[in-house]
């Protein structure tokens, strides 16, 4: 199912941020913390992986790409006021946690 | 009580012993019990997250008298012709089927805080270890002279879901070219701060599309200013020219009375006679069950602890959404959904020793002004000095690109699908 899942456009545009992000890809973040933090994401990004309108699916994505994207929003290198606001208060530990949690999820359909 | 998921109840009972030792907050009892009053953005989300994340360790009952839920959010898109009515109506069956939540189709008539029981309209009493109260708002029918519950069909409010929402659309569609719509906006604090102004935008859009370009919309506001005012007014001028006229209290000099028989609205400055449609959005307060339980003062809202969403008057009760005083957070579905997750986490921590984390909140409100032209306001929030305080906020600006506004609308539609899945799936 993951193979048929639409690849968000942003995945192709985070290479620079990925190169700049501190540390290695982290799938070892605190998943319990990540699950709690993810409740802030699930108001828009569906847990099932379903993608509707302008809200991309974010489950199952590699942790390093997820972190790189959060950094670009936190640093306001990418436009989107909602995401800049949410990423703006994430510590690196929290980004690791969220990334580890979302990487562990698989689309349910 | 009508429980329409008897199999769920039986499954819950059979599983009770399994989790008895995992419930330190209520030792000696089969399974900790959470009752949730209200199946909206606060209540449905809380019920779902408690049941989902406790994986059967907590018995969750959702008390909701309606069979389905019509969202107030996106009801303006229905009024504007951007959504079908059935698209904003959602059922509760998946909450029972997917998460084992017991659905109690009844009205909560009393909270017996001493006995920790909720009394239902059926006479049934539901005991609880923790109670979530999320009843939304009640309208203050005496807040506009001449207006009352008896005349809410003639001068609809459309601020509570169901028939009232449909009445707004019917009345709008019947406005003739050259007709005048008067909207009386509510005083703070009220449900959905940008809502009246998004609705006025949808009124103008529908009239414009129907070629009724000589119709007028007059907003009589008791407030000096309103949510996203600068960008709304700039966009109204651009999109609808002089169709929408907003009058603050210094201009209209007070809303003196309305007369439903003659469709007249009297202000200190002017009398509007023979209006084609008068939309009265009155002052509001916490839902009746919260007030009668002593969780809110007469005519007011419920004070909560900013770190947990607990009522400040009863540590076993959590109040969510429009009924509570959430500091800098607006009364919105997004806010209620966010608050529900803090409450759900706290409840699981207390009843099953689940791990807890510091509370954090978030909100965004999108408003459609015209086709593919959506503005937004939002922020993030944390407990600070005893209230939920904004730590960063944003708001759309006049003159933004058409591309950005179109992206906002795509986001708005995606958010709706997301939050309703987060509440009901």
Interface residues (C-beta under 8 A of the other chain):
Chain A: X32 X33 X36 X37 X39 X40 X42 X43 X44 X45 X46 X47 X48 X50 X51 X52 X53 X54 X55 X79 X81 X82 X84 X85 X86 X88 X89
Chain B: X49 X334 X337 X338 X341 X345 X355 X357 X360 X362 X364 X376 X378 X379 X380 X391 X392 X393 X394 X404 X407 X408 X409 X410 X411 X412 X413 X414 X415 X416 X417 X418 X419 X421 X422 X425
